[in-house]
Amino acid sequence: NTIILGGNAIATGQALGTSTTVQATTAVTQKAGPLGSTGVPATPTAITAETLENVKKCRNFLSTLIKLASNGKQSSETTASVKELVKKLLEGKMEPEDFTSRLYKELNSSPQPYLVPFLK
């Protein structure tokens, strides 16, 4: 994923203390699907601010999940299993349905109906 944000820059050869404002556009792209047989990513597509916000929420959820699994009340095997489940989910080696099902079993917790749509 590529994120480009605008900002200020100092031109090469300019005296210190002076700056030139550079107007840059904001562009956010992501790979649209898996790599082709040549290993070149597919055409980039724009991501909305809502999608970026959802990615942040998902990241926070998965980080909190690992922290809670590591808090001392869980066995080291459970902690390792949760970390492995998260890793497989992030790598795309496991679908959200499979992830949640195995997570519930690992943590002996009840199903949360909005988790799968949230992860998708």
Secondary structure by P-SEA (a helix, b strand, c coil): cbbbbbbbbbcccccccbbbbbbbbbbbbcccccccccccccbbbbbcaaaaaaaaaaaaaaaaaaaaaacccccaaaaaaaaaaaaaaaaccccaaaaaaaaaaaaccccccccccccc
